């Protein structure tokens, strides 16, 4: 028995010393491996070595060097940032299809988008709207990252979407209904991974490629997955993000669920009565910090934590107590190794539906306690609509812009506080604040919960 306890003591001693080694690695490393070598049992030695290996691998720092953004507020970060500072409402009456028979009639449509990119490998006439938006935002991110001419061929691509090329599928469906032939390529565009495949082909990327479709958490999942891929050492550079486009199929579906408001989108307001759909794309370039610094890249922000959890409760309604949503936020903070009191801003999922906002408020209260009444909270959906699978990525980019600019994105149309949502809602535009660390939440149908933590580079 004493022999066994001796092995266990050595096992934990090695892990403890290695933890200290993060601060004084050069002093402790020799002693750590001496402890390992003195352990006679080969299987335990192997286990210790594996733990040390993964501890090292999973502590690589991950930074963001470029972002791209398209929403109803405009094309590119500059237009979006000015809209956020001004508190501009980009939600208007839907123009792309007839909405007379629907409960809700407004949405966050992207106006005046003209695809002008000169393609190297693809034909513009064969690309769907989602791919064109994705390529445009990705170009902005890659350009800011300083990789327009030097994007590594083994760069990974991780995207989140709920609809993929649903708009193309809708066009094909309409053609068949009205007796027209229908273009076969539209069926290919309908597949959720198709837009990512187009992007990889145009950029000549042969690295790892994933498309995540996990309801409204998809975009945040994609960034979180990219973060874990880089810090584990599997990859060094990832283009990550999320996207979704407006189409009548989706609009009709949410109307049939009675989830769409006939008036204004007002997250966390006592009079909230439903969401507004939108469209858009958010993309970012993530890199291992050492590699980014080595090539002299300008670092915009750092990803320091990611968490996720599932409700296992209902296919559309969130678990009322916010237990799993709180678990996702807590996991992200624990992953970041910071206390909840260090968060300066929460970018809420805030759909403006009765159940979702009350649940999210409870989740925030569970994690932040009394601080939930003072930490600024807002939902950008009040300005651009709910972008479904693209929401998490777009809101992550907006959170980073807010952090860099030192401005709080406003929660428009907030007039009457709800006792069920006792949060510090950002009800006016243009409020300036130093944001060193921020959390961005995404909670989707089926109980898909995700949260991600960003940190300013100057912290």
C-alpha positions as CSV (number, residue, x, y, z in Angstrom):
1,X,0.0,0.0,0.0
2,X,2.9,2.4,0.9
3,X,4.4,1.8,-2.6
4,X,1.2,2.8,-4.2
5,X,0.8,6.0,-2.2
6,X,4.4,6.9,-3.0
7,X,3.6,6.8,-6.7
8,X,0.5,8.9,-6.2
9,X,2.4,11.5,-4.2
10,X,5.0,11.7,-6.9
11,X,2.3,12.1,-9.6
12,X,0.7,15.1,-7.8
13,X,4.0,16.6,-6.8
14,X,5.0,16.6,-10.5
15,X,1.8,18.4,-11.5
16,X,2.1,20.9,-8.7
17,X,5.7,21.7,-9.5
18,X,4.8,22.0,-13.2
19,X,2.1,24.5,-12.3
20,X,4.7,26.6,-10.4
21,X,6.9,26.1,-13.4
22,X,4.7,28.4,-15.5
23,X,6.2,31.3,-13.4
24,X,9.7,30.0,-12.8
25,X,10.0,27.3,-15.4
26,X,13.8,27.5,-15.8
27,X,14.3,26.8,-12.0
28,X,11.9,23.9,-11.6
29,X,12.0,22.1,-14.9
30,X,15.0,19.9,-14.1
31,X,13.6,18.9,-10.7
32,X,10.2,18.1,-12.3
33,X,11.7,15.6,-14.7
34,X,14.0,14.2,-12.0
35,X,10.8,13.3,-10.0
36,X,9.4,11.7,-13.2
37,X,12.5,9.6,-13.8
38,X,12.6,8.4,-10.2
39,X,9.1,7.0,-10.5
40,X,9.7,3.2,-11.1
41,X,6.3,2.4,-12.6
42,X,6.4,3.1,-16.4
43,X,2.7,3.5,-16.8
44,X,2.6,6.2,-14.1
45,X,5.7,7.9,-15.6
46,X,3.8,7.9,-19.0
47,X,0.7,9.4,-17.4
48,X,2.7,12.2,-15.7
49,X,4.5,13.0,-19.0
50,X,1.2,13.1,-20.9
51,X,-0.3,15.5,-18.2
52,X,2.7,17.7,-18.4
53,X,2.6,17.7,-22.2
54,X,-1.0,18.7,-22.5
55,X,-0.6,21.3,-19.7
56,X,2.0,22.9,-21.8
57,X,0.2,22.6,-25.1
58,X,-3.1,23.9,-23.8
59,X,-1.5,27.1,-22.5
60,X,-0.5,28.7,-25.7
61,X,-1.9,32.2,-26.0
62,X,-4.3,33.0,-28.8
63,X,-4.7,36.4,-30.3
64,X,-6.8,38.1,-32.9
65,X,-5.0,40.0,-35.6
66,X,-7.8,40.8,-38.1
67,X,-11.6,41.1,-38.1
68,X,-14.2,41.6,-40.9
69,X,-17.8,42.6,-40.4
70,X,-21.0,43.0,-42.5
71,X,-24.4,43.7,-41.0
72,X,-27.4,45.9,-41.7
73,X,-25.4,48.8,-40.2
74,X,-23.0,48.6,-43.2
75,X,-20.2,46.9,-45.1
76,X,-17.0,46.7,-43.1
77,X,-16.0,47.6,-39.6
78,X,-15.9,51.4,-40.1
79,X,-19.5,51.7,-41.0
80,X,-20.6,49.3,-38.3
81,X,-18.5,51.1,-35.6
82,X,-20.0,54.5,-36.5
83,X,-23.5,53.0,-36.4
84,X,-22.8,51.6,-32.9
85,X,-21.4,54.9,-31.6
86,X,-24.4,56.8,-33.0
87,X,-26.9,54.2,-31.9
88,X,-28.3,53.8,-35.4
89,X,-31.3,51.4,-35.8
90,X,-30.7,49.4,-39.0
91,X,-33.9,47.4,-38.7
92,X,-36.4,48.4,-41.4
93,X,-39.3,46.9,-43.2
94,X,-38.3,43.8,-45.2
95,X,-37.8,44.6,-48.9
96,X,-36.6,41.4,-50.4
97,X,-39.9,39.6,-50.2
98,X,-43.6,40.3,-49.5
99,X,-44.3,40.4,-45.7
100,X,-48.0,41.4,-45.8
101,X,-49.2,38.1,-44.4
102,X,-46.7,37.8,-41.6
103,X,-47.0,39.0,-38.0
104,X,-43.6,40.7,-38.1
105,X,-42.7,42.9,-41.0
106,X,-39.2,44.2,-40.2
107,X,-35.7,42.8,-40.3
108,X,-32.0,43.7,-40.4
109,X,-31.3,43.4,-44.2
110,X,-27.9,44.3,-45.7
111,X,-28.4,47.1,-48.2
112,X,-26.2,48.3,-51.1
113,X,-24.0,45.3,-51.1
114,X,-22.1,45.0,-54.4
115,X,-19.7,42.1,-54.7
116,X,-16.6,43.6,-56.4
117,X,-13.9,41.1,-55.4
118,X,-11.6,40.0,-58.2
119,X,-11.5,36.2,-57.8
120,X,-8.5,34.0,-58.6
121,X,-10.2,30.6,-58.7
122,X,-14.0,31.0,-58.5
123,X,-16.5,32.4,-60.9
124,X,-18.7,35.1,-59.4
125,X,-21.7,34.0,-61.4
126,X,-21.7,30.6,-59.6
127,X,-21.5,32.0,-56.1
128,X,-24.5,32.5,-53.7
129,X,-25.2,35.5,-51.6
130,X,-23.8,33.9,-48.4
131,X,-20.5,33.1,-50.1
132,X,-20.1,36.6,-51.5
133,X,-20.7,38.1,-48.0
134,X,-18.3,35.7,-46.4
135,X,-15.6,36.3,-49.0
136,X,-15.9,40.1,-48.5
137,X,-15.7,40.0,-44.7
138,X,-12.9,37.4,-44.8
139,X,-10.9,39.7,-47.1
140,X,-11.3,42.6,-44.6
141,X,-10.0,40.4,-41.8
142,X,-7.1,38.9,-43.7
143,X,-6.1,42.4,-44.9
144,X,-6.1,43.8,-41.4
145,X,-4.1,40.8,-40.2
146,X,-1.4,41.7,-42.8
147,X,-1.8,38.3,-44.5
148,X,-3.2,39.3,-47.8
149,X,-0.1,38.1,-49.6
150,X,1.2,35.7,-47.0
151,X,-1.7,33.7,-45.7
152,X,-0.2,30.3,-44.7
153,X,-1.5,27.5,-47.0
154,X,-2.2,25.3,-44.0
155,X,-4.4,27.9,-42.3
156,X,-7.5,26.3,-40.9
157,X,-11.1,27.4,-41.5
158,X,-13.8,27.1,-38.9
159,X,-17.2,28.6,-39.6
160,X,-20.6,28.6,-37.9
161,X,-24.0,28.8,-39.6
162,X,-27.6,27.8,-39.1
163,X,-28.8,28.3,-42.6
164,X,-25.8,27.9,-44.9
165,X,-27.1,28.5,-48.4
166,X,-30.8,28.4,-47.4
167,X,-31.5,31.4,-49.7
168,X,-30.2,29.4,-52.7
169,X,-32.4,26.5,-51.7
170,X,-35.4,28.8,-51.5
171,X,-34.7,30.1,-55.0
172,X,-34.5,26.5,-56.4
173,X,-37.7,25.6,-54.5
174,X,-39.6,28.5,-56.0
175,X,-38.4,27.6,-59.5
176,X,-39.7,24.1,-59.2
177,X,-43.0,25.2,-57.7
178,X,-43.7,27.5,-60.7
179,X,-42.7,24.9,-63.2
180,X,-39.3,26.2,-64.0
181,X,-36.2,24.0,-64.4
182,X,-34.2,25.3,-61.5
183,X,-30.4,25.6,-61.6
184,X,-28.7,22.5,-60.1
185,X,-25.8,24.5,-58.6
186,X,-28.4,26.1,-56.2
187,X,-28.8,22.7,-54.6
188,X,-25.0,22.6,-53.9
189,X,-25.1,26.1,-52.5
190,X,-27.8,25.0,-50.1
191,X,-25.4,22.7,-48.2
192,X,-24.1,24.3,-45.0
193,X,-20.5,23.5,-45.7
194,X,-20.5,24.9,-49.3
195,X,-19.7,28.5,-48.4
196,X,-16.6,27.5,-46.4
197,X,-15.5,25.2,-49.2
198,X,-15.7,28.2,-51.6
199,X,-13.6,30.3,-49.3
200,X,-11.0,27.6,-48.9
201,X,-10.8,27.1,-52.6
202,X,-10.4,30.9,-53.3
203,X,-7.7,31.3,-50.7
204,X,-6.0,28.0,-51.6
205,X,-6.2,26.7,-48.1
206,X,-5.6,23.0,-47.5
207,X,-5.6,23.1,-43.6
208,X,-8.3,21.7,-41.4
209,X,-11.9,22.8,-42.3
210,X,-15.0,22.6,-40.2
211,X,-18.6,23.9,-40.4
212,X,-20.5,24.0,-37.2
213,X,-24.3,24.2,-37.2
214,X,-25.4,24.4,-33.6
215,X,-28.3,26.8,-33.7
216,X,-27.6,30.3,-32.5
217,X,-24.4,29.3,-30.7
218,X,-22.7,28.3,-34.0
219,X,-20.6,31.4,-34.5
220,X,-19.4,31.5,-30.9
221,X,-18.7,27.7,-31.1
222,X,-16.6,28.3,-34.2
223,X,-14.4,30.9,-32.5
224,X,-14.1,28.7,-29.4
225,X,-13.2,25.7,-31.4
226,X,-10.5,27.8,-33.2
227,X,-9.2,29.0,-29.9
228,X,-8.8,25.4,-28.6
229,X,-7.3,24.2,-31.8
230,X,-4.5,26.9,-31.6
231,X,-3.8,26.6,-27.9
232,X,-3.5,22.8,-28.2
233,X,-0.8,23.2,-30.8
234,X,-2.7,21.5,-33.5
235,X,-2.7,24.6,-35.7
236,X,-1.2,28.0,-35.7
237,X,-3.6,30.2,-37.7
238,X,-7.3,30.0,-38.2
239,X,-9.9,32.0,-40.1
240,X,-13.0,31.7,-37.9
241,X,-16.5,33.2,-37.9
242,X,-20.1,32.9,-38.6
243,X,-22.7,33.9,-41.2
244,X,-26.4,33.7,-42.2
245,X,-28.5,35.4,-44.8
246,X,-32.1,36.6,-44.8
247,X,-34.7,34.4,-46.6
248,X,-38.4,33.9,-46.5
249,X,-38.2,30.3,-45.4
250,X,-36.6,31.2,-42.1
251,X,-38.7,34.4,-41.7
252,X,-41.9,32.3,-42.2
253,X,-40.7,29.7,-39.7
254,X,-40.0,32.2,-36.9
255,X,-43.4,33.9,-37.6
256,X,-45.1,30.6,-37.2
257,X,-43.5,30.1,-33.8
258,X,-44.9,33.5,-32.8
259,X,-41.4,34.5,-32.0
260,X,-41.2,37.6,-34.2
261,X,-42.2,41.0,-32.9
262,X,-44.9,43.1,-34.8
263,X,-43.3,46.2,-33.3
264,X,-39.8,47.0,-31.9
265,X,-37.0,44.7,-30.9
266,X,-36.4,45.7,-27.2
267,X,-34.2,43.2,-25.4
268,X,-34.6,43.0,-21.6
269,X,-37.4,45.6,-21.6
270,X,-40.6,44.7,-19.7
271,X,-42.7,45.3,-22.9
272,X,-40.6,43.0,-25.1
273,X,-42.7,40.7,-27.4
274,X,-40.3,39.0,-29.8
275,X,-37.2,39.1,-31.9
276,X,-36.3,40.6,-35.3
277,X,-34.3,38.6,-37.8
278,X,-31.3,39.9,-39.5
279,X,-28.4,38.9,-41.8
280,X,-24.7,39.3,-41.7
281,X,-21.2,37.8,-41.3
282,X,-18.4,38.2,-38.8
283,X,-14.9,36.8,-39.4
284,X,-11.6,37.0,-37.5
285,X,-8.1,35.8,-37.9
286,X,-6.8,34.0,-34.8
287,X,-3.1,33.2,-34.3
288,X,-0.8,31.7,-31.7
289,X,0.7,34.8,-30.0
290,X,4.3,33.9,-30.5
291,X,3.8,33.5,-34.2
292,X,1.9,36.7,-34.5
293,X,4.5,38.7,-32.6
294,X,7.3,37.0,-34.6
295,X,5.9,38.3,-37.9
296,X,5.3,41.8,-36.4
297,X,1.5,41.6,-36.6
298,X,-0.7,44.2,-34.8
299,X,-2.6,42.3,-32.1
300,X,-6.2,43.5,-31.7
301,X,-7.3,41.4,-28.7
302,X,-6.7,38.1,-27.0
303,X,-9.1,35.2,-26.5
304,X,-8.6,34.0,-22.9
305,X,-11.5,31.7,-22.2
306,X,-14.3,29.7,-23.7
307,X,-17.1,27.6,-22.2
308,X,-20.2,25.7,-23.4
309,X,-23.0,23.7,-21.9
310,X,-26.4,22.2,-22.9
311,X,-29.8,22.6,-21.3
312,X,-31.2,19.2,-22.3
313,X,-34.6,20.8,-21.7
314,X,-36.6,21.7,-24.8
315,X,-36.1,22.1,-28.5
316,X,-37.0,25.8,-28.6
317,X,-37.6,27.1,-25.1
318,X,-34.6,27.7,-22.8
319,X,-34.3,26.2,-19.3
320,X,-35.9,28.9,-17.2
321,X,-33.4,29.0,-14.4
322,X,-30.4,29.6,-16.6
323,X,-28.4,26.9,-15.0
324,X,-26.7,25.6,-18.1
325,X,-26.2,29.1,-19.5
326,X,-24.6,30.1,-16.3
327,X,-22.4,27.0,-16.5
328,X,-21.2,28.0,-20.0
329,X,-20.3,31.5,-18.7
330,X,-18.6,30.1,-15.5
331,X,-16.6,27.6,-17.6
332,X,-15.4,30.4,-19.8
333,X,-14.3,32.5,-16.8
334,X,-12.6,29.4,-15.2
335,X,-10.9,28.7,-18.5
336,X,-9.7,32.3,-18.6
337,X,-8.5,31.9,-15.0
338,X,-10.0,35.2,-13.9
339,X,-12.6,36.2,-11.4
340,X,-16.1,37.3,-12.5
341,X,-15.4,40.8,-10.9
342,X,-12.8,41.5,-13.6
343,X,-15.4,41.6,-16.5
344,X,-16.1,45.1,-17.7
345,X,-18.9,44.4,-20.2
346,X,-21.3,41.6,-21.1
347,X,-22.4,41.3,-24.7
348,X,-25.7,39.6,-24.1
349,X,-27.5,37.1,-26.4
350,X,-30.6,39.2,-25.7
351,X,-33.1,38.1,-28.3
352,X,-36.0,40.2,-26.9
353,X,-38.2,37.2,-26.4
354,X,-39.8,36.8,-23.0
355,X,-38.3,33.5,-22.0
356,X,-34.8,34.0,-23.4
357,X,-34.1,37.4,-21.7
358,X,-35.4,36.3,-18.3
359,X,-33.3,33.1,-18.5
360,X,-30.2,35.0,-19.5
361,X,-30.7,37.6,-16.7
362,X,-30.9,34.7,-14.2
363,X,-27.7,33.1,-15.7
364,X,-25.8,36.4,-15.4
365,X,-27.0,36.8,-11.8
366,X,-25.9,33.2,-10.9
367,X,-22.4,33.9,-12.2
368,X,-21.8,37.6,-11.2
369,X,-24.0,37.9,-8.1
370,X,-24.4,41.5,-6.9
371,X,-22.1,42.7,-9.7
372,X,-24.8,41.8,-12.2
373,X,-26.5,45.1,-11.2
374,X,-23.4,47.2,-12.1
375,X,-21.7,45.5,-15.1
376,X,-22.8,47.1,-18.3
377,X,-25.0,44.7,-20.4
378,X,-26.4,45.2,-23.9
379,X,-27.7,43.3,-26.9
380,X,-26.7,44.5,-30.4
381,X,-29.7,42.6,-31.8
382,X,-31.8,45.7,-31.1
383,X,-29.8,47.4,-33.9
384,X,-29.2,44.7,-36.5
385,X,-31.6,41.8,-35.6
386,X,-30.9,38.2,-34.8
387,X,-28.4,36.7,-37.2
388,X,-28.9,33.1,-36.0
389,X,-25.8,31.1,-36.7
390,X,-23.9,34.2,-37.5
391,X,-24.9,36.1,-34.4
392,X,-22.2,34.9,-32.1
393,X,-19.4,35.7,-34.5
394,X,-20.8,39.1,-35.4
395,X,-21.3,40.0,-31.8
396,X,-17.8,38.8,-30.9
397,X,-16.4,41.2,-33.5
398,X,-18.6,44.0,-32.2
399,X,-17.4,43.3,-28.7
400,X,-13.8,43.5,-29.8
401,X,-14.5,46.8,-31.6
402,X,-16.2,48.1,-28.5
403,X,-13.2,47.1,-26.4
404,X,-10.7,48.7,-28.8
405,X,-12.8,51.9,-29.2
406,X,-13.8,52.2,-25.5
407,X,-17.5,52.5,-26.2
408,X,-20.5,50.5,-25.0
409,X,-22.8,49.2,-27.8
410,X,-26.3,50.4,-26.9
411,X,-29.4,48.3,-26.2
412,X,-31.9,50.3,-28.2
413,X,-35.6,50.6,-27.4
414,X,-35.0,49.9,-23.7
415,X,-37.6,52.1,-21.8
416,X,-39.2,50.1,-19.0
417,X,-37.0,48.0,-16.7
418,X,-38.3,44.4,-16.1
419,X,-38.0,43.1,-12.5
420,X,-37.2,39.7,-13.9
421,X,-34.1,41.3,-15.6
422,X,-32.4,43.4,-13.0
423,X,-29.3,44.2,-15.0
424,X,-27.4,47.3,-15.8
425,X,-28.7,47.8,-19.4
426,X,-26.8,50.2,-21.6
427,X,-29.8,52.3,-22.7
428,X,-28.0,55.2,-24.4
429,X,-25.5,55.3,-27.2
430,X,-22.0,56.8,-27.1
431,X,-21.2,55.8,-23.5
432,X,-17.4,55.7,-23.1
433,X,-15.7,53.2,-20.8
434,X,-12.4,51.3,-20.5
435,X,-13.2,47.7,-21.4
436,X,-10.3,45.5,-20.4
437,X,-12.2,42.2,-20.5
438,X,-15.6,41.3,-21.9
439,X,-17.9,38.3,-22.2
440,X,-20.0,37.5,-25.2
441,X,-22.9,35.1,-24.8
442,X,-24.7,32.9,-27.3
443,X,-27.7,30.7,-26.4
444,X,-29.5,28.7,-29.1
445,X,-32.4,26.4,-29.7
446,X,-32.1,23.0,-28.2
447,X,-30.2,24.4,-25.2
448,X,-26.9,25.1,-27.0
449,X,-25.1,27.6,-24.7
450,X,-21.7,29.1,-25.3
451,X,-19.7,32.0,-23.9
452,X,-16.3,33.5,-24.8
453,X,-14.0,35.9,-23.0
454,X,-11.9,38.5,-24.7
455,X,-9.1,40.6,-23.2
456,X,-7.6,43.9,-24.3
457,X,-4.0,43.6,-25.5
458,X,-2.7,46.2,-23.1
459,X,-3.8,44.4,-20.0
